[in-house]
Amino acid sequence: MPFVELEHREKQDFEVPGDRCYIEYRKIMTAWAASPRWTMVDAIAAQIWPDKWKRALILAFLVFFCLHVMPYEEKKRKENGDII
């Protein structure tokens, strides 16, 4: 959703969800480029989940999901076919 057309990158319409997402994504990428570390991920996520232990659980779950659940799902899609 953040990968909007050039026209929208140059002149955002805050009523368009993709344009709002683009703005926030750009902020995240700027922060990440300045400090590509786990502490930056935590700082970015703190804006969404202020409770540090809930944030830690969510971030741990996201890593687990990406590293373990998605490979399992890809395997099952190959075995059982895609959903159309």
Helices and strands as residue ranges (DSSP letters): H 6-10, H 17-34, H 38-46, H 52-64, I 65-69, H 70-80
